[in-house]
């Protein structure tokens, strides 16, 4: 059996307006099942580095956003390429401008 985070994280039974980009939906629990959101797996075989990875991601985003303004290259279109992992297709062409 394979559980797909891509499908589960967009299932309307767990998430209102599941196809809208809304990262804050993952920040607050709303009485959902603990497995409605499982970026690092779950149960006894969940990732032992999940806490460190979560903290590290927040620090990297905070540091980059303090130093740069990020923007998508005009005219670019990015689509999800779901597989064993989720990745953008094609790559995400970004423009970085130093903050003043």
MMTF fields as JSON, N, C-alpha, C and O atoms, coordinates in Angstrom:
{
  "mmtfVersion": "1.0.0",
  "mmtfProducer": "UNKNOWN",
  "numBonds": 399,
  "numAtoms": 400,
  "numGroups": 100,
  "numChains": 1,
  "numModels": 1,
  "chainsPerModel": [1],
  "groupsPerChain": [100],
  "chainIdList": ["A"],
  "bondAtomList": [4, 2, 8, 6, 12, 10, 16, 14, 20, 18, 24, 22, 28, 26, 32, 30, 36, 34, 40, 38, 44, 42, 48, 46, 52, 50, 56, 54, 60, 58, 64, 62, 68, 66, 72, 70, 76, 74, 80, 78, 84, 82, 88, 86, 92, 90, 96, 94, 100, 98, 104, 102, 108, 106, 112, 110, 116, 114, 120, 118, 124, 122, 128, 126, 132, 130, 136, 134, 140, 138, 144, 142, 148, 146, 152, 150, 156, 154, 160, 158, 164, 162, 168, 166, 172, 170, 176, 174, 180, 178, 184, 182, 188, 186, 192, 190, 196, 194, 200, 198, 204, 202, 208, 206, 212, 210, 216, 214, 220, 218, 224, 222, 228, 226, 232, 230, 236, 234, 240, 238, 244, 242, 248, 246, 252, 250, 256, 254, 260, 258, 264, 262, 268, 266, 272, 270, 276, 274, 280, 278, 284, 282, 288, 286, 292, 290, 296, 294, 300, 298, 304, 302, 308, 306, 312, 310, 316, 314, 320, 318, 324, 322, 328, 326, 332, 330, 336, 334, 340, 338, 344, 342, 348, 346, 352, 350, 356, 354, 360, 358, 364, 362, 368, 366, 372, 370, 376, 374, 380, 378, 384, 382, 388, 386, 392, 390, 396, 394],
  "bondOrderList": [1, 1, 1, 1, 1, 1, 1, 1, 1, 1, 1, 1, 1, 1, 1, 1, 1, 1, 1, 1, 1, 1, 1, 1, 1, 1, 1, 1, 1, 1, 1, 1, 1, 1, 1, 1, 1, 1, 1, 1, 1, 1, 1, 1, 1, 1, 1, 1, 1, 1, 1, 1, 1, 1, 1, 1, 1, 1, 1, 1, 1, 1, 1, 1, 1, 1, 1, 1, 1, 1, 1, 1, 1, 1, 1, 1, 1, 1, 1, 1, 1, 1, 1, 1, 1, 1, 1, 1, 1, 1, 1, 1, 1, 1, 1, 1, 1, 1, 1],
  "groupList": [{"groupName": "UNK", "atomNameList": ["N", "CA", "C", "O"], "elementList": ["N", "C", "C", "O"], "formalChargeList": [0, 0, 0, 0], "bondAtomList": [1, 0, 2, 1, 3, 2], "bondOrderList": [1, 1, 2], "singleLetterCode": "X", "chemCompType": "L-PEPTIDE LINKING"}],
  "groupTypeList": [0, 0, 0, 0, 0, 0, 0, 0, 0, 0, 0, 0, 0, 0, 0, 0, 0, 0, 0, 0, 0, 0, 0, 0, 0, 0, 0, 0, 0, 0, 0, 0, 0, 0, 0, 0, 0, 0, 0, 0, 0, 0, 0, 0, 0, 0, 0, 0, 0, 0, 0, 0, 0, 0, 0, 0, 0, 0, 0, 0, 0, 0, 0, 0, 0, 0, 0, 0, 0, 0, 0, 0, 0, 0, 0, 0, 0, 0, 0, 0, 0, 0, 0, 0, 0, 0, 0, 0, 0, 0, 0, 0, 0, 0, 0, 0, 0, 0, 0, 0],
  "groupIdList": [1, 2, 3, 4, 5, 6, 7, 8, 9, 10, 11, 12, 13, 14, 15, 16, 17, 18, 19, 20, 21, 22, 23, 24, 25, 26, 27, 28, 29, 30, 31, 32, 33, 34, 35, 36, 37, 38, 39, 40, 41, 42, 43, 44, 45, 46, 47, 48, 49, 50, 51, 52, 53, 54, 55, 56, 57, 58, 59, 60, 61, 62, 63, 64, 65, 66, 67, 68, 69, 70, 71, 72, 73, 74, 75, 76, 77, 78, 79, 80, 81, 82, 83, 84, 85, 86, 87, 88, 89, 90, 91, 92, 93, 94, 95, 96, 97, 98, 99, 100],
  "secStructList": [7, 7, 7, 7, 2, 2, 2, 2, 6, 6, 7, 6, 6, 6, 1, 6, 6, 6, 6, 1, 7, 7, 4, 4, 4, 4, 6, 1, 7, 7, 1, 7, 7, 6, 6, 1, 1, 7, 6, 6, 7, 7, 4, 4, 4, 1, 7, 6, 6, 2, 2, 2, 2, 2, 2, 2, 2, 2, 2, 2, 2, 2, 2, 2, 2, 2, 2, 3, 3, 3, 3, 3, 7, 6, 6, 7, 7, 7, 3, 3, 3, 3, 1, 1, 1, 3, 3, 3, 3, 1, 7, 7, 7, 3, 3, 3, 3, 3, 7, 7],
  "xCoordList": [0.841, 0.0, 0.899, 1.91, 0.524, 1.263, 0.306, -0.724, 0.647, -0.145, 0.503, 1.715, -0.293, 0.241, 0.013, -1.132, 1.09, 0.918, 0.302, -0.499, 0.666, 0.126, -1.397, -2.066, -1.938, -3.393, -4.022, -5.02, -3.455, -4.023, -4.0, -4.959, -2.926, -2.818, -3.731, -3.802, -4.427, -5.387, -6.784, -7.626, -7.024, -8.317, -9.358, -9.129, -10.496, -11.511, -12.131, -12.73, -12.005, -12.54, -11.729, -12.247, -10.453, -9.587, -9.359, -9.149, -9.399, -8.978, -10.049, -10.471, -10.498, -11.398, -10.607, -9.467, -11.21, -10.57, -9.188, -8.185, -9.121, -7.842, -6.869, -5.674, -7.332, -6.425, -5.849, -5.016, -6.284, -5.772, -4.425, -4.242, -3.482, -2.181, -2.386, -2.692, -2.216, -2.445, -1.541, -1.999, -0.258, 0.668, 0.244, 0.555, -0.457, -0.855, -1.838, -2.015, -2.47, -3.4, -2.699, -3.333, -1.39, -0.653, -0.141, 0.319, -0.212, 0.346, -0.561, -0.063, -1.838, -2.789, -3.605, -4.1, -3.739, -4.583, -6.045, -6.387, -6.882, -8.318, -9.12, -10.206, -8.602, -9.311, -9.252, -10.06, -8.289, -8.127, -7.383, -6.769, -7.453, -6.672, -5.193, -4.769, -4.411, -2.973, -2.297, -1.18, -2.948, -2.367, -2.97, -2.8, -3.678, -4.166, -3.012, -3.072, -1.964, -0.759, 0.439, 0.664, 1.197, 2.324, 3.528, 3.855, 4.185, 5.331, 6.531, 7.4, 6.59, 7.725, 7.281, 7.947, 6.183, 5.667, 4.921, 4.609, 4.64, 3.918, 4.069, 4.574, 3.62, 3.691, 5.094, 5.928, 5.369, 6.674, 7.84, 8.994, 7.575, 8.662, 8.728, 9.199, 8.259, 8.341, 9.791, 10.616, 10.074, 11.434, 11.932, 11.26, 13.106, 13.631, 14.192, 14.428, 14.405, 14.935, 13.868, 14.196, 12.597, 11.525, 11.582, 11.359, 11.874, 11.929, 13.055, 12.859, 14.235, 15.378, 15.097, 15.401, 14.528, 14.224, 13.227, 13.382, 12.214, 11.219, 11.86, 11.585, 12.699, 13.377, 14.325, 14.374, 15.072, 16.031, 15.339, 15.825, 14.205, 13.468, 12.998, 13.09, 12.496, 12.025, 13.174, 13.01, 14.331, 15.489, 15.975, 16.293, 16.034, 16.486, 15.532, 15.977, 14.237, 13.259, 13.369, 13.329, 13.508, 13.631, 14.885, 14.829, 16.013, 17.267, 17.245, 17.7, 16.721, 16.661, 15.695, 16.003, 14.536, 13.55, 13.998, 13.517, 14.912, 15.473, 16.432, 16.537, 17.118, 18.163, 17.717, 18.295, 16.692, 16.291, 14.781, 14.005, 14.407, 13.016, 12.977, 13.715, 12.117, 12.047, 10.845, 9.774, 11.03, 9.933, 10.06, 11.164, 8.93, 8.915, 9.249, 8.79, 10.033, 10.365, 9.061, 8.254, 8.846, 7.597, 7.358, 8.271, 6.12, 5.731, 5.992, 5.669, 6.562, 6.843, 5.591, 4.722, 5.516, 4.414, 5.021, 5.813, 4.641, 5.176, 4.031, 2.988, 4.223, 3.202, 3.802, 5.017, 2.948, 3.391, 3.644, 2.896, 4.704, 5.05, 5.038, 6.086, 3.838, 3.764, 4.315, 4.018, 5.096, 5.663, 5.894, 5.094, 6.963, 7.314, 7.589, 7.282, 8.173, 8.31, 7.597, 7.336, 7.289, 6.623, 7.673, 8.431, 7.706, 8.67, 8.012, 7.015, 8.57, 8.009, 8.465, 9.543, 7.637, 7.995, 7.604, 6.419, 8.48, 9.936, 10.43, 9.64, 11.717, 12.274, 11.58, 10.945, 11.697, 11.069, 12.055, 12.986, 11.864, 12.779, 12.469, 11.392, 13.417, 13.211, 14.188, 15.286, 13.773, 14.629, 14.846, 13.882, 16.094, 16.421, 16.937, 17.884, 16.306, 16.744, 17.134, 16.357, 18.331, 18.738, 17.776, 17.369, 17.414, 16.611, 17.496, 18.699, 16.904, 17.686, 17.455, 18.025],
  "yCoordList": [-1.148, 0.0, 1.228, 1.273, 2.213, 3.466, 4.609, 4.733, 5.442, 6.632, 7.816, 8.012, 8.587, 9.714, 11.019, 11.442, 11.666, 12.974, 13.978, 14.82, 13.896, 14.815, 14.743, 15.776, 13.549, 13.372, 13.715, 14.434, 13.215, 13.443, 14.913, 15.413, 15.616, 17.029, 17.912, 19.121, 17.317, 18.052, 17.436, 17.732, 16.596, 15.901, 16.817, 17.352, 17.007, 17.924, 17.492, 18.321, 16.232, 15.802, 16.387, 16.529, 16.728, 17.275, 18.776, 19.46, 19.283, 20.66, 21.44, 21.017, 22.576, 23.426, 24.088, 24.511, 24.169, 24.743, 24.121, 24.835, 22.799, 22.066, 22.429, 22.17, 23.019, 23.328, 24.744, 25.114, 25.529, 26.897, 26.845, 26.06, 27.691, 27.776, 28.523, 29.715, 27.821, 28.393, 27.701, 26.818, 28.084, 27.411, 27.487, 26.581, 28.541, 28.677, 27.597, 27.389, 26.917, 25.85, 24.73, 24.013, 24.586, 23.527, 23.957, 23.115, 25.24, 25.755, 25.498, 25.356, 25.437, 25.335, 24.063, 23.754, 23.337, 22.145, 22.555, 23.432, 21.942, 22.234, 20.976, 20.785, 20.122, 18.904, 17.832, 16.904, 17.962, 16.948, 15.737, 15.789, 14.678, 13.483, 13.849, 14.706, 13.216, 13.5, 13.105, 13.545, 12.289, 11.877, 12.597, 12.158, 13.708, 14.523, 15.296, 15.68, 15.521, 16.196, 15.405, 15.344, 14.81, 13.979, 14.163, 13.27, 15.313, 15.552, 14.662, 14.488, 14.097, 13.257, 11.847, 11.173, 11.403, 10.086, 10.127, 11.202, 8.968, 8.922, 7.578, 6.618, 7.535, 6.298, 5.994, 6.894, 4.717, 4.36, 4.526, 4.522, 4.67, 4.802, 6.198, 6.372, 7.187, 8.555, 9.04, 8.481, 10.049, 10.577, 11.102, 11.912, 10.643, 11.101, 12.519, 13.161, 13.009, 14.363, 15.395, 16.502, 15.064, 15.984, 17.308, 18.356, 17.29, 18.535, 19.421, 20.615, 18.834, 19.589, 20.143, 21.303, 19.334, 19.782, 20.947, 21.902, 20.877, 21.955, 23.26, 24.323, 23.185, 24.384, 24.939, 26.147, 24.053, 24.478, 25.164, 26.178, 24.613, 25.227, 26.635, 27.549, 26.812, 28.125, 29.129, 30.284, 28.694, 29.581, 29.983, 31.15, 29.037, 29.335, 30.319, 31.287, 30.078, 30.989, 32.38, 33.381, 32.451, 33.746, 34.487, 35.687, 33.79, 34.446, 34.912, 36.014, 34.084, 34.459, 35.629, 36.565, 35.587, 36.655, 37.98, 39.036, 37.95, 39.184, 39.836, 41.062, 39.034, 39.544, 39.773, 40.597, 39.046, 39.11, 39.219, 38.778, 39.821, 39.786, 38.771, 38.896, 37.77, 36.72, 36.952, 37.342, 36.714, 36.833, 35.789, 35.402, 35.34, 34.383, 35.123, 36.246, 34.514, 35.111, 35.345, 34.426, 36.569, 36.865, 35.884, 35.541, 35.447, 34.523, 33.065, 32.186, 32.799, 31.41, 30.72, 31.342, 29.444, 28.628, 27.409, 26.679, 27.2, 26.078, 25.146, 25.587, 23.877, 22.874, 21.834, 21.634, 21.182, 20.119, 18.842, 18.498, 18.153, 16.871, 15.821, 15.483, 15.302, 14.345, 12.979, 12.457, 12.442, 11.102, 10.564, 10.812, 9.842, 9.407, 10.632, 10.645, 11.658, 12.96, 13.983, 13.73, 15.13, 16.194, 17.22, 17.709, 17.535, 18.522, 19.392, 18.997, 20.577, 21.428, 20.954, 20.379, 21.199, 20.845, 21.99, 22.316, 22.598, 22.465, 23.129, 23.407, 23.38, 24.043, 25.393, 25.904, 25.966, 27.247, 28.365, 28.601, 29.055, 30.148, 31.386, 31.972, 31.77, 32.882, 34.018, 33.808, 35.211, 36.388, 36.802, 36.989, 36.946, 37.407, 38.829, 39.117, 39.714, 41.092, 41.387, 41.119, 41.938, 42.262, 43.271, 44.23, 43.054, 44.029, 45.228, 45.088, 46.371, 47.589, 48.035, 49.038],
  "zCoordList": [0.0, 0.0, 0.0, 0.702, -0.786, -0.854, -0.59, -1.252, 0.373, 0.667, -0.028, 0.061, -0.705, -1.451, -0.693, -0.53, -0.226, 0.392, -0.582, -0.176, -1.857, -2.856, -2.896, -2.932, -2.889, -2.939, -1.588, -1.536, -0.513, 0.822, 1.193, 1.782, 0.862, 1.221, 0.381, 0.601, -0.575, -1.406, -1.358, -2.207, -0.386, -0.287, 0.342, 1.427, -0.319, 0.201, 1.535, 2.22, 1.916, 3.21, 4.369, 5.476, 4.118, 5.162, 5.04, 6.042, 3.819, 3.57, 2.815, 1.739, 3.362, 2.588, 1.448, 1.639, 0.29, -0.9, -1.112, -1.093, -1.314, -1.315, -2.433, -2.295, -3.531, -4.637, -4.568, -5.395, -3.592, -3.443, -2.717, -1.787, -3.152, -2.48, -1.166, -1.162, -0.062, 1.264, 2.278, 3.003, 2.344, 3.258, 4.716, 5.489, 5.11, 6.513, 6.957, 8.157, 6.029, 6.418, 7.193, 7.967, 6.979, 7.657, 9.029, 9.801, 9.347, 10.594, 11.796, 12.913, 11.603, 12.709, 12.56, 11.477, 13.642, 13.645, 13.757, 14.55, 12.991, 13.006, 13.32, 12.773, 14.188, 14.544, 13.471, 13.466, 12.558, 11.511, 12.059, 13.125, 11.323, 11.641, 11.64, 10.864, 12.493, 12.529, 11.225, 10.953, 10.422, 9.154, 7.953, 6.815, 8.201, 7.087, 6.463, 5.295, 7.244, 6.76, 7.279, 8.488, 6.389, 6.815, 5.896, 5.115, 5.984, 5.104, 5.408, 4.554, 6.61, 7.002, 7.365, 8.151, 6.815, 7.134, 8.457, 8.968, 9.003, 10.263, 10.93, 10.348, 12.16, 12.904, 13.369, 13.461, 13.667, 14.233, 13.256, 13.685, 11.973, 11.0, 10.398, 9.274, 11.138, 10.626, 10.686, 11.409, 9.945, 9.829, 11.175, 11.813, 11.606, 12.894, 12.794, 13.818, 11.591, 11.409, 11.095, 10.669, 11.292, 10.893, 11.635, 11.029, 12.926, 13.685, 13.168, 12.939, 12.984, 12.487, 11.089, 10.811, 10.221, 8.857, 8.876, 8.115, 9.73, 9.819, 10.292, 9.736, 11.301, 11.807, 10.748, 10.519, 10.111, 9.095, 7.92, 7.419, 7.478, 6.373, 6.735, 5.916, 7.957, 8.385, 8.438, 8.044, 8.921, 8.987, 7.597, 7.367, 6.676, 5.322, 4.644, 4.028, 4.755, 4.142, 4.761, 4.045, 6.083, 6.757, 6.302, 6.033, 6.213, 5.828, 4.374, 4.068, 3.485, 2.074, 1.878, 1.139, 2.529, 2.34, 2.954, 2.542, 3.933, 4.475, 3.488, 3.435, 2.723, 1.838, 0.401, -0.309, -0.028, -1.433, -1.584, -0.737, -2.691, -3.129, -4.265, -5.243, -4.133, -5.137, -6.031, -5.566, -7.295, -8.242, -9.33, -9.713, -9.82, -10.924, -12.21, -12.415, -13.066, -14.351, -15.112, -15.249, -15.609, -16.331, -17.473, -18.224, -17.582, -18.633, -18.306, -19.104, -17.161, -16.773, -16.265, -15.655, -16.522, -16.026, -15.345, -15.942, -14.099, -13.333, -12.981, -12.497, -13.221, -12.902, -11.965, -11.938, -11.207, -10.302, -11.088, -12.004, -10.716, -11.323, -10.209, -9.659, -9.877, -8.773, -9.178, -10.253, -8.313, -8.478, -7.083, -6.181, -6.899, -5.553, -4.683, -3.492, -5.3, -4.654, -5.535, -6.711, -4.957, -5.711, -6.106, -5.268, -7.383, -7.863, -8.923, -9.526, -9.149, -10.196, -11.564, -11.712, -12.549, -13.923, -14.836, -14.888, -15.531, -15.436, -14.154, -13.253, -14.073, -12.888, -12.69, -13.613, -11.505, -11.212, -11.524, -10.753, -12.641, -12.988, -12.144, -12.256, -11.31, -10.382, -10.646, -11.163, -10.285, -10.307, -8.862, -8.119, -8.457, -7.115, -7.202, -7.934, -6.448, -6.384, -4.941, -4.024, -4.728, -3.358, -2.736, -3.392, -1.473, -0.744, -0.436, -0.217, -0.422, -0.12, 1.283, 1.714]
}
